[in-house]
Amino acid sequence: MNIDKAQIIDLLKSQGKNDDVDRAQSELPDQVDPEQHSDLLAKFGINPQDLLGKIPGLGGFGG
């Protein structure tokens, strides 16, 4: 499942990770695949497994 980069940017902002926002804007693709891009997400302190529960509309998928 792909996640829009804007949702990840919003998540970083909500966590107060403003220093990472600009980097994420330039380094992440427009559509992020949590499995394929797990190394990029890790750079920003985001665990791909946790991502599904933290972004509205994506929770409830993994079991």
N, C-alpha and C positions, 0 to 999 in steps of 0.2 A: 504494500500500500504506500503510495506516495503522499507526502505532506508538503503543502505549499510553504516555500521559504518564509513568507510573511508571517505565518503562524509560529515558526520557530523564532523569528526575530521578536515577535510579541512576547513569547515565553521568556526569552533572555531579558527583555525589558522588565517584565513583571518580577523577575528574580533579582533585579538590580544589577545585572551584568552588563552595564552600559559600555564598558570597555570592549566587550566582545561583539557588540552589535555591529560596528563598522566592519570588523573582520569577517563576521558571518555574512554580511551583505555581499562582500566581494568574493568569499571563498565557497559559499554554498550554491549549488545549482538551484534554479527556480523551483524544481520539484525534487524533493529529497526522499530517497528511499532509505528508511532507517537501517535496513540490513546492509545495503550496498555502501552507504555513506557513514557507517558507524564510526569509522576512524575520524571523519570530519566532525561529527557530533561530539565525540569524546574530547576534542580540542576545546570545546565550549562547555564542558562539564555536563553534557546531556547523555544520559543512558538511553539508548534506543528503546529498551523495554519499558522504561518509565515514561517515555514520550507519549505513548498512546493514552495514558491516564491523565496527562497534564494538559493536553490540548483539547479544548471543548469540541465535541462532536466525534472524537476518535476513541473515547473510552468504551470499555465493554467488549472490545474485540479480543483478545488473547485470553486465555483461560485459566 
